[in-house]
Amino acid sequence: MAALTGSSATWAPLRIGVFRAMYLAVLVSNIGTWMQTVGAQWFLVNQPNAPVLVSLVQVMDTLPDVLLAVVGGVLADTFDRRRLLIAVQGFLVIVGAALTVLTLAGAMPPALLLMFTFLLGAGSAFSIPAYQAIIPDLVPRSELTSASALGSISVNLGRAIGPAIAGIFIARIGVGAVFALNTAAFLVFGLVAAAWHPPTGARPQFPEPFVSALHAGAQYVRYAPVVRRILWRSALFLVPASVLWALLPIVASQQLGLGSVGYGLLLGALGVGAIAGAFLLPVLRGRLDNNALMVVASTVYAAVLVAAVLVRSAAVILVVLVPAGIALVTVLSSVNAELQLFLPAWVRGRGLSLYQTVLFGAQAVGALLAGFIAGSFGVVATFLVAAVGMLAGAATIRLWPLIDTRAMDRTAAVYWPEPQLADEIASERGPVVVTGTYTIAPDNQQAFLQAMQHVRLSRLRTGATQWGLFRDGEAPRRFVELFVVPSWEEHLRQHGRRLTGTDRQYEEHADALSDPPPQVSHLIATDVKD
């Protein structure tokens, strides 16, 4: 993946009108979301057991992403994404309106507020995969990294602007006004989505049923080492990092003596740092690879965690939080761009939804642990433990580095010949056993076995449920590959849209070692009656 060459490249996707309209709508929504978070946390900051309740706001906001994001990803890959976005925003407007009315009426106990927070989080679990899945269709592949950086700018502009606006409104009007503005932001996003009319594209010949699509997405991630490594590194960073977000209200109110406006300024400093990080990212990526960026960002963030509870000057903390924002956007933009560049279109929504599950699940786990540790041992001890955890995670980069994907061809490739069957087969018939017979000279057999390791993962990523490679006992030069696909329809999906240029390279490398070329056959299950 080519590195960006300057800050101007960060803004390049905004020249595309469709992307610009959706981006601005999401920006408005992000501002509203952060206003909502600050309002909910500040509503609870003076309640009994405030550390636990305040941290539970983040837990209840992110828990739906853990429970429902995969469902949202399946829907994003199998339904019209525009209609899905419109429906979800309509649901959020209804929930936000109810939350606003009850809050203004003084009928909002902490438990009910947490329930509404969960419902709003459920809406994001369905809308985020759908929105992120359309981005590679809106901008050229060469600008995906810039689009990801712009996404981080959007989130962090929301983080910078939203809390400041929320602090002012909470101080002058009350929390109910903040909830009302967030509801209006949902409405804006829904109207923009309704006004957008994407070009009509050809629908897949065989649309996937929900259960089948869910299984195919899980299979893909299970057998994609690149995706698994991205998810693992994200979790190692985000679990300790979430302590800062979860307990910053307590630091602001109890250790620094700040009100809602001061707390908003602290969050704003993080947001400013994140925005600065988005501009610095092209320069950083030109000098460091992704693994080095992960180590540097983790070290900086750990230092900020220590300073946030040992320094008692609000002015100093404001300055210290800026590099934390830079570190956060460096990590999240890098892994998100890598994932969007790697995932093929057919499974993009599901892959991104699993990333979303890890993203918010790690934050929920970290926030929950932070609340309970702080309740037992105090806020200072919690931040110091998180800093140690952050450094320990960074130290594992040698064991589990991010995999370099720059040489991988991720474009769709239709290269399998159309099966020439003797009889017409119903699409639901199955299972189907596909065999490939290879003839390998003794000198090539070790290279062939190594090549087939990549072929195995390719088959299992794209629809196979079982795979095996067998050597003929009577003819030692003959190897038989066998993989099982649940139905003929699923195998045709492999033929039509699931393979990439990288899959083709792996297969052609193995085929080239066979003399004569491999022979392929399709075995379709038949009914055997007693």
C-alpha positions as CSV (number, residue, x, y, z in Angstrom):
1,M,0.0,0.0,0.0
2,A,1.5,3.3,-1.1
3,A,2.0,5.9,1.6
4,L,0.5,9.3,1.3
5,T,2.8,12.0,0.2
6,G,1.4,15.1,2.0
7,S,-1.4,16.6,3.9
8,S,-3.2,17.5,0.7
9,A,-3.7,13.8,0.0
10,T,-5.7,13.5,3.1
11,W,-8.4,15.8,1.7
12,A,-8.4,14.3,-1.8
13,P,-11.6,12.1,-1.4
14,L,-13.6,15.2,-0.6
15,R,-13.4,16.2,-4.2
16,I,-15.9,13.4,-4.9
17,G,-19.4,14.9,-4.4
18,V,-21.1,11.7,-3.2
19,F,-18.4,10.9,-0.7
20,R,-18.4,14.6,0.5
21,A,-22.1,14.6,1.2
22,M,-22.0,11.3,3.1
23,Y,-18.9,12.4,5.0
24,L,-20.5,15.7,6.2
25,A,-23.6,13.8,7.3
26,V,-21.5,11.4,9.3
27,L,-19.5,14.3,10.8
28,V,-22.7,15.8,12.1
29,S,-23.8,12.5,13.5
30,N,-20.4,12.0,15.2
31,I,-20.7,15.5,16.8
32,G,-24.1,14.5,18.1
33,T,-22.8,11.1,19.4
34,W,-20.1,12.8,21.5
35,M,-22.6,15.3,22.8
36,Q,-24.8,12.4,23.9
37,T,-21.9,10.6,25.6
38,V,-20.8,13.7,27.6
39,G,-24.4,14.4,28.5
40,A,-25.0,10.9,29.8
41,Q,-21.7,10.7,31.7
42,W,-22.2,14.1,33.3
43,F,-25.8,13.2,34.2
44,L,-24.4,10.4,36.3
45,V,-21.2,12.0,37.7
46,N,-22.7,13.0,41.0
47,Q,-24.7,9.8,41.5
48,P,-23.7,7.2,44.2
49,N,-21.1,4.8,42.8
50,A,-20.2,7.4,40.1
51,P,-17.0,5.6,38.8
52,V,-19.0,2.5,38.0
53,L,-22.0,4.3,36.5
54,V,-19.9,6.6,34.4
55,S,-17.9,3.7,33.0
56,L,-21.1,1.8,32.3
57,V,-22.2,4.6,29.9
58,Q,-19.3,3.5,27.6
59,V,-20.0,-0.1,28.3
60,M,-23.7,0.2,27.3
61,D,-22.8,2.3,24.3
62,T,-20.3,-0.2,23.0
63,L,-21.9,-3.5,24.1
64,P,-24.4,-3.6,21.2
65,D,-21.5,-3.4,18.8
66,V,-20.1,-6.5,20.3
67,L,-23.4,-8.3,20.2
68,L,-24.9,-7.0,17.0
69,A,-22.2,-5.7,14.8
70,V,-21.8,-9.0,13.0
71,V,-25.5,-9.1,12.3
72,G,-25.2,-5.5,10.9
73,G,-22.3,-6.7,8.7
74,V,-24.3,-9.5,7.2
75,L,-27.2,-7.1,6.5
76,A,-24.8,-4.7,4.9
77,D,-23.6,-7.4,2.5
78,T,-27.0,-8.9,1.7
79,F,-29.4,-5.9,1.7
80,D,-29.5,-2.5,0.1
81,R,-27.1,-0.4,2.2
82,R,-28.9,2.9,1.5
83,R,-32.2,1.6,2.7
84,L,-30.6,0.0,5.7
85,L,-29.0,3.4,6.7
86,I,-32.4,5.2,6.3
87,A,-34.2,2.6,8.4
88,V,-31.6,2.7,11.2
89,Q,-31.5,6.5,11.4
90,G,-35.3,6.5,11.6
91,F,-35.1,4.1,14.6
92,L,-32.5,6.3,16.3
93,V,-34.7,9.4,15.8
94,I,-37.5,7.7,17.7
95,V,-35.3,6.5,20.5
96,G,-33.6,9.9,20.8
97,A,-36.9,11.7,20.9
98,A,-38.1,9.5,23.7
99,L,-34.9,10.0,25.7
100,T,-35.1,13.7,25.3
101,V,-38.8,14.0,26.4
102,L,-38.3,11.8,29.5
103,T,-35.1,13.6,30.5
104,L,-36.8,17.0,30.2
105,A,-39.7,15.7,32.2
106,G,-37.4,14.6,35.1
107,A,-38.2,10.9,34.6
108,M,-34.8,9.5,33.8
109,P,-33.2,7.3,36.5
110,P,-29.7,6.0,35.9
111,A,-30.9,2.5,34.9
112,L,-33.3,3.9,32.3
113,L,-30.6,6.2,30.9
114,L,-28.3,3.2,30.5
115,M,-31.0,1.3,28.7
116,F,-31.5,4.2,26.2
117,T,-27.7,4.3,25.8
118,F,-27.8,0.6,24.8
119,L,-30.5,1.2,22.2
120,L,-28.6,4.1,20.6
121,G,-25.5,1.9,20.5
122,A,-27.6,-0.8,18.8
123,G,-28.3,1.7,16.0
124,S,-24.6,2.4,15.5
125,A,-24.0,-1.4,15.3
126,F,-26.2,-1.6,12.2
127,S,-25.2,1.7,10.5
128,I,-21.4,1.6,10.8
129,P,-20.8,-1.5,8.8
130,A,-23.2,-0.3,6.1
131,Y,-21.5,3.1,5.8
132,Q,-17.9,1.8,5.9
133,A,-18.7,-0.9,3.3
134,I,-19.8,1.7,0.8
135,I,-16.6,3.8,1.1
136,P,-14.5,1.7,-1.2
137,D,-17.2,2.1,-3.8
138,L,-17.2,5.9,-3.5
139,V,-13.5,6.6,-3.7
140,P,-10.6,5.2,-5.8
141,R,-8.6,2.4,-4.2
142,S,-5.6,4.7,-4.2
143,E,-7.4,7.1,-1.9
144,L,-8.8,4.6,0.6
145,T,-6.1,5.4,3.1
146,S,-7.0,9.1,2.8
147,A,-10.7,8.2,3.2
148,S,-9.8,6.3,6.4
149,A,-7.8,9.2,7.7
150,L,-10.8,11.5,7.0
151,G,-13.0,9.1,8.9
152,S,-10.7,9.5,11.9
153,I,-10.8,13.3,11.4
154,S,-14.6,13.1,11.4
155,V,-14.7,11.0,14.6
156,N,-12.2,13.3,16.3
157,L,-13.8,16.5,15.1
158,G,-16.9,15.1,16.8
159,R,-14.8,14.4,19.9
160,A,-13.4,17.9,19.8
161,I,-16.5,19.9,19.0
162,G,-19.2,17.7,20.5
163,P,-18.0,17.8,24.2
164,A,-17.4,21.5,24.0
165,I,-20.9,22.1,22.7
166,A,-22.3,19.7,25.2
167,G,-20.5,21.4,28.1
168,I,-22.0,24.7,27.2
169,F,-25.5,23.4,26.8
170,I,-25.3,21.3,30.0
171,A,-24.2,24.4,32.0
172,R,-26.8,26.8,30.5
173,I,-29.8,24.7,29.5
174,G,-29.4,21.1,30.8
175,V,-28.7,17.6,29.6
176,G,-32.0,17.3,27.9
177,A,-31.0,19.9,25.3
178,V,-27.9,17.8,24.5
179,F,-30.0,14.8,23.9
180,A,-32.3,16.8,21.6
181,L,-29.4,18.0,19.5
182,N,-28.2,14.4,19.1
183,T,-31.6,13.4,17.9
184,A,-31.5,16.2,15.3
185,A,-28.1,14.8,14.1
186,F,-29.7,11.4,13.5
187,L,-32.4,13.1,11.4
188,V,-29.8,15.0,9.3
189,F,-27.9,11.8,8.5
190,G,-31.1,10.0,7.6
191,L,-32.2,12.8,5.2
192,V,-28.8,12.8,3.4
193,A,-29.0,9.0,3.0
194,A,-32.5,9.3,1.6
195,A,-31.3,11.9,-0.9
196,W,-28.4,9.8,-2.1
197,H,-29.2,7.6,-5.1
198,P,-26.3,5.2,-5.8
199,P,-26.0,3.9,-9.4
200,T,-27.9,0.7,-9.9
201,G,-25.4,-2.1,-10.0
202,A,-25.9,-5.7,-11.0
203,R,-27.1,-7.7,-8.0
204,P,-25.3,-11.0,-7.4
205,Q,-26.7,-13.9,-9.4
206,F,-27.1,-15.9,-6.1
207,P,-28.0,-13.5,-3.2
208,E,-26.9,-15.1,0.1
209,P,-29.4,-16.1,2.8
210,F,-28.7,-14.7,6.2
211,V,-27.4,-17.8,7.9
212,S,-25.3,-18.8,4.9
213,A,-23.8,-15.3,4.7
214,L,-23.1,-15.3,8.5
215,H,-21.3,-18.6,8.2
216,A,-19.3,-17.4,5.1
217,G,-18.2,-14.3,6.8
218,A,-17.0,-16.2,9.9
219,Q,-15.2,-18.7,7.6
220,Y,-13.4,-15.9,5.8
221,V,-12.0,-14.2,8.9
222,R,-11.1,-17.6,10.4
223,Y,-8.9,-18.4,7.5
224,A,-7.5,-15.0,6.7
225,P,-4.3,-14.5,8.8
226,V,-4.1,-10.8,7.8
227,V,-7.5,-10.0,9.2
228,R,-7.0,-12.0,12.4
229,R,-3.7,-10.2,13.1
230,I,-5.3,-6.8,12.5
231,L,-8.1,-7.7,15.0
232,W,-5.6,-9.0,17.6
233,R,-3.3,-5.9,17.4
234,S,-6.3,-3.6,17.7
235,A,-7.5,-5.4,20.8
236,L,-4.1,-5.3,22.5
237,F,-4.1,-1.5,22.0
238,L,-7.7,-0.6,22.8
239,V,-8.3,-2.5,26.0
240,P,-5.8,-0.4,28.0
241,A,-6.4,2.7,25.9
242,S,-10.1,2.7,26.9
243,V,-9.3,3.5,30.5
244,L,-8.7,7.1,29.5
245,W,-12.1,7.5,27.9
246,A,-13.9,5.6,30.7
247,L,-12.5,7.5,33.7
248,L,-11.6,10.9,32.3
249,P,-14.9,12.4,33.8
250,I,-13.7,11.3,37.2
251,V,-10.2,12.7,36.7
252,A,-11.8,16.0,35.6
253,S,-14.3,16.4,38.4
254,Q,-12.6,14.8,41.4
255,Q,-8.8,15.3,40.8
256,L,-8.8,18.5,38.7
257,G,-12.0,20.1,40.1
258,L,-13.4,20.9,36.7
259,G,-17.0,21.3,35.7
260,S,-18.8,20.1,32.5
261,V,-17.1,22.8,30.4
262,G,-13.7,21.8,31.7
263,Y,-14.4,18.2,31.0
264,G,-15.5,19.1,27.5
265,L,-12.2,20.9,27.0
266,L,-10.2,17.8,28.0
267,L,-12.0,15.7,25.5
268,G,-11.5,18.5,23.0
269,A,-7.8,18.3,23.5
270,L,-7.9,14.6,22.7
271,G,-9.9,15.5,19.6
272,V,-7.4,18.2,18.5
273,G,-4.6,15.7,18.9
274,A,-6.4,13.2,16.8
275,I,-7.1,15.8,14.0
276,A,-3.4,16.7,14.1
277,G,-2.5,13.0,13.9
278,A,-4.6,12.7,10.8
279,F,-2.4,15.3,9.1
280,L,0.8,13.9,10.5
281,L,-0.1,10.3,9.5
282,P,1.1,10.7,5.8
283,V,4.5,11.9,7.1
284,L,4.7,9.2,9.7
285,R,3.8,6.4,7.3
286,G,6.5,7.7,4.9
287,R,9.1,7.1,7.7
288,L,7.8,4.1,9.7
289,D,6.0,0.9,8.8
290,N,2.8,0.0,10.5
291,N,4.5,-2.2,13.1
292,A,6.8,0.6,14.1
293,L,3.9,3.0,14.2
294,M,2.1,0.7,16.6
295,V,5.0,0.6,19.0
296,V,5.6,4.3,19.0
297,A,1.9,5.1,19.4
298,S,1.5,2.7,22.3
299,T,4.5,4.1,24.1
300,V,3.3,7.6,23.8
301,Y,-0.2,6.6,25.0
302,A,1.2,4.8,28.0
303,A,3.1,7.9,29.0
304,V,-0.1,10.0,28.8
305,L,-1.9,7.5,31.0
306,V,0.7,8.0,33.7
307,A,0.8,11.8,33.4
308,A,-3.0,12.1,33.4
309,V,-3.3,10.9,37.1
310,L,0.1,12.1,38.5
311,V,-0.1,15.7,37.2
312,R,-2.7,17.9,39.0
313,S,-2.6,20.9,36.7
314,A,-5.5,21.2,34.3
315,A,-3.5,23.3,31.9
316,V,-0.7,20.7,31.7
317,I,-3.2,17.9,31.3
318,L,-4.7,19.7,28.3
319,V,-1.4,19.8,26.6
320,V,-0.5,16.2,27.6
321,L,-3.8,14.8,26.1
322,V,-2.9,16.1,22.6
323,P,-0.3,13.4,21.9
324,A,-2.7,10.8,23.2
325,G,-5.1,11.8,20.4
326,I,-2.3,11.6,17.9
327,A,-1.4,8.1,19.0
328,L,-5.0,7.0,18.9
329,V,-5.6,8.2,15.3
330,T,-2.3,6.7,14.2
331,V,-3.3,3.2,15.3
332,L,-7.0,3.3,14.3
333,S,-6.5,4.9,10.9
334,S,-3.7,2.5,10.0
335,V,-5.5,-0.7,10.9
336,N,-8.8,0.4,9.5
337,A,-7.2,1.4,6.1
338,E,-5.3,-1.9,6.0
339,L,-8.5,-3.8,6.6
340,Q,-10.5,-1.9,4.0
341,L,-7.7,-2.4,1.4
342,F,-7.5,-6.1,2.1
343,L,-11.1,-7.2,2.3
344,P,-12.8,-8.2,-1.0
345,A,-16.1,-6.5,-1.8
346,W,-18.3,-9.6,-1.3
347,V,-17.3,-9.9,2.4
348,R,-16.4,-6.3,3.2
349,G,-19.4,-5.5,5.4
350,R,-18.9,-8.7,7.5
351,G,-15.2,-8.2,7.8
352,L,-15.6,-4.6,8.9
353,S,-18.4,-5.6,11.3
354,L,-16.0,-8.1,13.0
355,Y,-13.4,-5.3,13.3
356,Q,-16.2,-3.1,14.8
357,T,-17.0,-5.9,17.3
358,V,-13.3,-6.0,18.4
359,L,-13.0,-2.2,18.3
360,F,-16.0,-1.6,20.6
361,G,-15.7,-4.9,22.5
362,A,-12.2,-4.1,23.6
363,Q,-13.4,-0.6,24.7
364,A,-16.3,-2.2,26.6
365,V,-14.0,-4.7,28.4
366,G,-11.5,-2.0,29.1
367,A,-14.1,0.4,30.5
368,L,-15.7,-2.3,32.6
369,L,-12.4,-3.4,34.1
370,A,-11.5,0.3,34.7
371,G,-14.7,0.9,36.6
372,F,-14.3,-2.0,38.9
373,I,-10.5,-1.6,39.5
374,A,-11.1,2.1,40.2
375,G,-13.9,1.2,42.6
376,S,-11.5,-1.1,44.6
377,F,-8.1,0.4,44.2
378,G,-8.6,4.0,43.0
379,V,-8.3,5.9,39.8
380,V,-4.5,6.4,40.0
381,A,-3.8,2.7,40.3
382,T,-6.2,1.9,37.4
383,F,-4.3,4.3,35.1
384,L,-0.9,2.9,36.1
385,V,-2.1,-0.7,35.5
386,A,-3.4,0.4,32.1
387,A,-0.1,2.0,31.2
388,V,1.8,-1.2,32.0
389,G,-0.7,-3.2,29.9
390,M,-0.2,-0.9,27.0
391,L,3.6,-1.3,27.1
392,A,3.2,-5.1,27.4
393,G,1.0,-5.2,24.4
394,A,3.5,-3.1,22.4
395,A,6.3,-5.6,23.3
396,T,4.4,-8.4,21.6
397,I,4.8,-6.8,18.2
398,R,7.8,-9.1,17.4
399,L,5.6,-12.2,18.1
400,W,2.5,-11.0,16.3
401,P,3.4,-8.2,13.8
402,L,0.9,-6.8,11.3
403,I,1.3,-8.7,8.0
404,D,2.6,-6.7,5.0
405,T,-0.1,-6.7,2.3
406,R,1.4,-4.3,-0.2
407,A,2.3,-7.1,-2.7
408,M,-1.2,-8.7,-2.5
409,D,-3.6,-8.2,-5.4
410,R,-7.0,-7.7,-3.8
411,T,-9.0,-7.0,-6.9
412,A,-11.8,-9.5,-7.9
413,A,-10.7,-12.2,-10.3
414,V,-13.0,-14.5,-12.2
415,Y,-10.6,-17.1,-13.6
416,W,-12.1,-20.5,-12.9
417,P,-13.6,-22.1,-16.1
418,E,-17.3,-22.6,-16.1
419,P,-18.1,-26.2,-15.0
420,Q,-19.2,-28.4,-17.9
421,L,-21.7,-30.7,-16.2
422,A,-23.5,-33.5,-18.0
423,D,-26.9,-32.6,-16.4
424,E,-28.4,-29.5,-15.1
425,I,-28.0,-29.2,-11.3
426,A,-30.4,-27.4,-9.0
427,S,-28.7,-24.6,-7.1
428,E,-29.6,-26.0,-3.7
429,R,-28.1,-29.4,-4.4
430,G,-25.2,-30.4,-2.2
431,P,-22.9,-30.9,-0.7
432,V,-20.4,-30.6,-3.6
433,V,-17.0,-32.2,-3.5
434,V,-14.4,-30.6,-5.8
435,T,-11.3,-32.6,-6.6
436,G,-8.1,-31.6,-8.3
437,T,-5.6,-34.2,-9.4
438,Y,-1.9,-33.1,-9.6
439,T,1.1,-35.0,-11.0
440,I,4.2,-33.7,-9.2
441,A,7.8,-34.7,-9.9
442,P,9.8,-35.8,-6.8
443,D,12.0,-32.6,-6.9
444,N,8.9,-30.4,-6.8
445,Q,6.9,-32.1,-4.1
446,Q,8.2,-30.0,-1.2
447,A,7.5,-26.8,-3.1
448,F,4.1,-28.1,-4.0
449,L,3.2,-28.9,-0.4
450,Q,4.2,-25.4,0.6
451,A,2.2,-23.8,-2.2
452,M,-0.9,-25.8,-1.2
453,Q,-0.8,-24.3,2.2
454,H,-1.9,-21.0,0.6
455,V,-4.4,-22.8,-1.6
456,R,-5.9,-24.4,1.4
457,L,-6.6,-21.1,3.1
458,S,-8.0,-19.7,-0.2
459,R,-10.5,-22.5,-0.6
460,L,-11.6,-22.2,3.1
461,R,-11.9,-18.4,2.9
462,T,-14.2,-18.5,-0.1
463,G,-16.7,-21.1,0.8
464,A,-15.2,-24.6,1.4
465,T,-16.1,-26.2,4.8
466,Q,-13.6,-29.0,4.5
467,W,-10.3,-29.4,2.7
468,G,-7.7,-32.1,2.4
469,L,-4.7,-33.1,0.3
470,F,-4.0,-36.8,-0.3
471,R,-1.2,-38.7,-1.9
472,D,-2.0,-41.7,-4.1
473,G,-0.7,-44.9,-2.5
474,E,-0.3,-46.6,-5.8
475,A,1.1,-43.7,-7.7
476,P,3.3,-41.6,-5.4
477,R,3.6,-38.7,-7.9
478,R,-0.1,-38.2,-7.9
479,F,-1.7,-35.9,-5.3
480,V,-5.5,-35.3,-5.0
481,E,-6.9,-32.1,-3.5
482,L,-10.4,-32.4,-2.2
483,F,-12.6,-29.6,-0.8
484,V,-16.3,-29.7,0.2
485,V,-18.8,-26.8,-0.4
486,P,-22.3,-26.9,1.1
487,S,-24.2,-26.5,-2.1
488,W,-23.8,-26.0,-5.8
489,E,-25.0,-22.4,-5.4
490,E,-22.3,-21.8,-2.9
491,H,-19.7,-23.2,-5.3
492,L,-21.0,-20.9,-8.1
493,R,-20.5,-18.0,-5.7
494,Q,-16.8,-19.0,-5.5
495,H,-16.7,-19.0,-9.3
496,G,-18.4,-15.6,-9.7
497,R,-17.3,-13.1,-7.1
498,R,-15.3,-14.4,-4.2
499,L,-11.8,-14.9,-5.6
500,T,-9.1,-12.3,-5.8
501,G,-5.9,-11.8,-7.8
502,T,-4.0,-13.1,-4.8
503,D,-6.0,-16.3,-4.8
504,R,-5.2,-16.7,-8.5
505,Q,-1.5,-16.2,-7.9
506,Y,-1.5,-18.9,-5.1
507,E,-3.4,-21.4,-7.3
508,E,-1.4,-20.7,-10.5
509,H,1.9,-21.3,-8.5
510,A,0.6,-24.7,-7.4
511,D,-0.7,-25.6,-10.8
512,A,2.6,-24.7,-12.5
513,L,4.3,-27.5,-10.5
514,S,2.0,-30.2,-12.0
515,D,2.9,-31.9,-15.2
516,P,0.4,-32.5,-16.8
517,P,-1.8,-29.6,-15.6
518,P,-4.2,-30.6,-12.8
519,Q,-7.6,-32.2,-13.7
520,V,-10.7,-30.9,-11.9
521,S,-13.9,-32.7,-11.3
522,H,-17.2,-32.0,-9.4
523,L,-18.9,-34.6,-7.3
524,I,-22.5,-33.8,-6.3
525,A,-24.2,-35.7,-3.5
526,T,-27.0,-38.0,-4.5
527,D,-29.8,-39.5,-2.4
528,V,-29.3,-43.1,-1.5
529,K,-32.4,-44.8,-0.2
530,D,-32.6,-47.8,2.0
